[in-house]
């Protein structure tokens, strides 16, 4: 794990620690779909002996209707019989930046934050922007529980398990893992989709919406546009093999 002050953590887990890993794509406030998918995962895992891990691939807030409820859910205990790692998505990172007063966080106001704010009881229409941005920030700061802030600050940007790598957006092609920037891991899109990781790894990611999950030898894409399609998707990794589970 990174120990640099102020930087998001990066995790390394021995793949032999877990019999099965389930990676879940972008939730974007779709709590009902997440609960349904967790039920499917629990049923799927009943016959699997050993420790089991759920990896959330980020983007818990914005666009969908229940961002606050999703964060309440993820700050509670994981489903019975599972451990859980929640990674940081670009929307989670930008929402935290907005709360911290970083001007870069204002990006969320144009990319779905109105539903996040409304889920905390703050209606963006009640503020005149851009002049009212400070007042809006203060209102949402007062509405977001400290446990949610602590959770957002704790989110890692990278999980490595042997040759399987989990990141919200992907990797800068050909750049060693130690040299990947936080922005690469949370925001990259076109070059990664076109070229793949360019490393001897398999990357599980979300970030770029697709109609169906993509499973390839070097990347597995799991963002199926839940807030629009109603479909939330996970990948089960068992003995190196990938199986797709989906609801909606």
HUKA-V478649 format. One record per helix or strand of 2 or more residues. SS is the DSSP state (alpha for helix, beta for strand). FROM is the first residue (numbers start at 1). TO is the last residue. If there is no record, write none. Layout:
ss=SS from=FROM to=TO
ss=SS from=FROM to=TO
This chain:
ss=beta from=10 to=12
ss=alpha from=15 to=17
ss=beta from=20 to=24
ss=alpha from=31 to=45
ss=beta from=52 to=56
ss=alpha from=67 to=75
ss=beta from=83 to=87
ss=alpha from=90 to=99
ss=alpha from=103 to=110
ss=alpha from=113 to=119
ss=alpha from=124 to=126
ss=alpha from=133 to=143
ss=alpha from=146 to=154
ss=beta from=158 to=161
ss=beta from=164 to=166
ss=alpha from=177 to=179
ss=alpha from=182 to=187
ss=alpha from=190 to=195
ss=beta from=202 to=205
ss=beta from=214 to=215
ss=beta from=219 to=221
ss=alpha from=226 to=229
ss=beta from=232 to=238
ss=beta from=241 to=247
